[in-house]
Amino acid sequence: MLAVVKDLPQTERIAVMDLPRPEVQPGWVLVKVELASICGSDLHAYDWTPDYQERFAGMLPAVLGHEYTGIVEELGPEVEGGALGDRVVSRTSIPCGQCPTCQTGQEAICDQRRILGVHYAGAMAQYVAVPAPNCHVLPADYPAELAVLSEPISIAYNAVLKAGGLQGREVAIIGPGPLGYLVALLAELGGASRVFVLGLPQDKDRLAIFQDNLARARVATSLEEMQALMSRETKGHKMDVVFEVSGAPVGLDLGLRVARKGGLVVLLGIIADLAQVNTNLAVRGEISITGSAPALERVWRRMLDYLYLLPAQDQARFGKAIGEILPLEKAGEAFERLAAGQGFKTVLRP
């Protein structure tokens, strides 16, 4: 089978390789992949940033990918429930179940968890083997383009839940990438008054996606432009909730500068370097800062039901996070363009 592999510990290095089909161990299922999308963390592996050098230590070669949807093709021994032909998505890690984090119901951030696309072969391939308990079975008419986005949507959904109700609140997004778009869309659907989105001058095409699909989006390409927008549209009030999704070292500092006193900054972006932050902004303004990434199983299930019950026009708006769908064989050029900041979410079709 064809698969996208981080084969060597080098910057800007992946390969499309022909590998044996995964063997299905007891309690696991084999899934024929319909669609697999490229995540920001896959780009960190491609760029070989220090954090991901540590994460992949001893793991290469590794089949990448954890955002996918597909059809169950084989059931391993001891699998209970599920059936051949089910369309599924799956949670991305296997927690240990024993550590204090797991024992307190936070298994999604278990220190000992084994991660799809890192510790075991990922989903950028024609087939992927995953633990049956990790799978969410979807209705047969669940749109594949929506299902493949379910993992990043679960991360966005988890972050929005951490912010509490957004009805009538002013929200800012730092970083106009696909994850920022998903957070912004959920914020608008959650009743946010306005959603201010901060990018860079080179992000004009990405910012246009926000403007074209979000009625309450207000976009800016500099902090000064963002502050002018807030002054004009909110009578000078700063943001109730800020989502930092850029992964840029300056992102948290920018978030603190646009958050109101007593506000909240939610961190989603994974940065490749250390950040310099004026912490006095948080101290003197009593601004809360929280991190948010993996979603618990119950959040996944709630999110999948939420998406399925949305009107078709809103489901289609989530689909706008996908910039293009390419054959798996073109993974190399897709990674190259995304690493250069070009395009939006790219999905691969095996």
N, C-alpha and C positions, 0 to 999 in steps of 0.2 A: 504494500500500500504506500501511497505518497504521504509524506509528513513534513512539516516545517520544524527544523531542528536547530537548536543552539548547539553547534557541534564543537566549537573551539572557543577558548577564553580570550576573545579578541573583540575590539570595538567594531561596531557596524558589521557584525558577522552573524549570518544565519545561512542555512542550506535547505533546499528541498530535496529530500532523500527518499529512496525506496526501501521500506522497512517491512519486516514480517508483521502480519496482523497480530494484535495483542492476544495473549492467551487469557481466558476467563477463569479466574480463581473462584473458590467457593464464596458465595454471598455477593458476587459481582455480576454485572451484565455487560454485554458488548453492544455498543451503540454505533449504528451507521450514521456518520455525521452529515447533516444537511447543510448547515451553515456554521461557520466559526468566525468570530470577530477578533480584531487586534485591539488589545487593551493597552493603556498607558504603561502598565507594568511589563508587558511584553516588549515595549519600546525601551524600557530601562535595561532589560536583558540584552536587547540588540545593541544598545549603546555601551553596555558593560560598565555601568556606573558602580561605584564602590559598594553601595548597599546591596546591589544584585550580584556582585562578585561574591560577597559573603553568603547571600542566600543560596546561590548555586554551587557553593563549594562542595566538591566531590560528586556533583550531580550530572556533569556533562559526559556524554551528549544527552540533551534533554529535548523531548518533543514539547513544543510550546503550546499554549492556548488553554483557557479555562472558560471562555464565553462561547457557548455553542448550543445548538439544538439538534436533535436527531431521532432516529427510529430504533427501538430495541430490536436487535437481530438475533441475539443469543442470550439465554439465561444460564448462569453458572449454577453448579450444585448448591443446594441449600438456600436458594432464593425463594422467599415467601412473598406472594403477591406479585403484581405486575404481569405483563403478558407480552409475547412477541407482537411487534407492530405498534406498541405504544410510542407516542411522541413524548420525549422527555427533555427536560433540562436538569442539571444537577448542581448542587452546592459544591463549592470548589475545594473543600478540605476535609480531612478525616481527623477529628479531634481525638486526643488520647482517652478522654473520659475519666481520668483519675486525678489530674492536677487541681489545685485550688480554683483556677479559672473555670475549668469545666464543672467542678462541684458547685460553683455559685451561679451556674446557668449562663456562662459567657463562653460557651464552647467555640464560638466563631473566632475568638482571639487566643485560643489555646497555644501556649508556647511550643508544644510538642506536635502540633498538627502537621499532617502530611498534605501537601498542596498539589492539586492538579496542575500539570504543566511545569512543575519543579521537581517534586519528590517522586511522582509517578507520571507516566506518559500522558501528555496533554491532548487537546481536542483539535489542534490544527492538523488534522489527518483525516484519512477516509474512514477510520474506525477509532473508537476510544473505549477503553474498559474502565468502568467506574463502579463504586460500591452501590448496590441496589438501594440501601437505605438513604443514600444521598439524592436519589432521583425524585423529581416531581413529575408525575404523569399529567400531561396536559390534554384538554379536550381535542378531539380530532380536527376541529375547525380553528384551533388556536393559530393565528398567523405566524408562520416561521420567522418572518422579519421582526416580529414583536418578541417572539420567544428567544431569539438569539441575543436580544438586548436585555434579557431579564436579569442577568447578573449585574451589569452596571446600573440598571434601573433599581435593583434591590439596594445597591450602595447609596444611590441618590435618595431613595425612599427612606432608608435607615437614617440618613442625615437629616432629612426633613422632619422625621419623627422626633429626633433629638431636640429640634428647635421648638417643639410644641406646636400648638395651633398657629397658623400663619394668617388667618382671616384678618383682613384690615391692617396688616403690618407691612412696613417698608423693608424690602429685602435687597441685598446686593450679592452679586456673583463676581468673584475675582477669578478670571480665566474663562475664555469663551470656547472651550473645547466641547467635545460631545458630552462628557459627564456634567460640565457646567450647564449645558443645554437641558439635560434631563432634570437636574435640580431646579432650574428656572421654570421648566414646564410644570413640574410638580408643585412648585410654589404658586404659580398662577392658578392651577387647578384647585389649590388649597385656599384660594381667596386672598392672596397677597395684593395689597393696594397697587404697588408698582414693583418691578424687578429691574434694578439697575445692574448692567453688565459691563465690567471693565476689562478691556483688552489692550492691545498695542496697535500702532498704526498698520502693521502688516496683517492684522486680524480682520480687516474690513469684510472679506468674503464670509468668514465665520460669523461675524457680528450680524451680517445681513440675514443669516438663517434665523437668528433670534428675532429680528425685526419682522421677518416675513411670517413667522409662526406663533409669535407671542404678542397678544394685543397690549399687554402691560409692560413690555420690555422697553427700556431706555438704555441706549448703548453709548459708551465712551471709549476713547483710545488713549486717555491719559488721566492721571489722578486729578489734574486741574479741571479737565472737562467734566469728569464725574462730579466734582465738588460744585461746579457751576450748575450742572443739571439738578443736583439735590437742592441747591439754594433756590432755584427757580420753581421746582415742582413740589417741594416739601416744605417751603417756607423756612428753609435753613435747617430743618430737622435732619439728623443723621439716621443711619440705618438701625432698625430693631434687630435684624439678624443678618450676618454676613457669612457666606459660604466661600471658603478659600479652596479653589479647585485647580489653580494654575500649576501647582508644583514648583513654582519659582521661589527662590530664596527670599525675595522681597514680598511675597504674597501675604504672609501673616502681618507684616508691618503695615501694608496697605489696608488690610482688613481692619486693623485697630484704628486706623486714621479715619475710616468712614463709618465705624460703628458708633452708635450713641452711647452716652454714659449709662451703665446698667444693661447694655446690650449683650449680644452673644456672637462669638465668632466660632464657626464650625469648620474644622480642618479636614479636608478630604484629599488634597493633593499630596503626592509623594515627591519629595524634592531629592535631587541628586547631590546636594551640597548642604553645608550648614547655613542656617538663616541668621541674619542680624536683625534684631527686633528691639524697638524702643518699648521695653516692658513697662515703663512708667505710664504709658497710655492706658494699659490694662489696670495698673494699680490705682492710679488717680481717678480713672473713670469707672472703676469697679466693673470692668468688662469681663465676662466669663469666656473662657476658651475651652473647647472640647474637641477631641479627635473622633472621627467616625470613618469606618471602612467596612469590614464584613458585616453581613446581616445574619441574624439568627434565623433558624429554620422557621419559626413562627412568623417572622417578618417577611421572609420569602413567600410563604403561603398566602399571607395577607396581600402582599403586593401582586402576586400572580392573579388572584381573584379580582383585585381592583382593576388591573389592566384588562382582563377578559370582559368585565362588565361595563367598561367605558363605551360611549358611543363610537361608531366607526371613525368619525372625523377626528376624535381625540386620539384613538389608536394610531391613526395615520400621522398625527403630529409627533408621536413618539418615534415613528419610523423615519422621520426627517433627520434623526441623529445619524442615520446611515448615509454616508456620502457616495459610496460606490460598492458594488459587489463584484469581486474578481475571481477568476479561477485560482485554485490553490497554487498552481504552478507559477503564478505571478506574485507570490508572497514577497520575493526579494525587492521588486520595484515598489510594492505597497509599503514595506517597511522603510525604504529609502525616502519616499515622499513624506510619510508621516513624521519621520525623524527630522525632516527639514521644515516641519511646521506647515506642510501643504495638505489641503483636503480636510475631511471631517472623519467620521467613523468609517473604517474600511472593513468589509466583511468578505471572507474567503469562502468559496463554494468548492468542496472537494469533487 
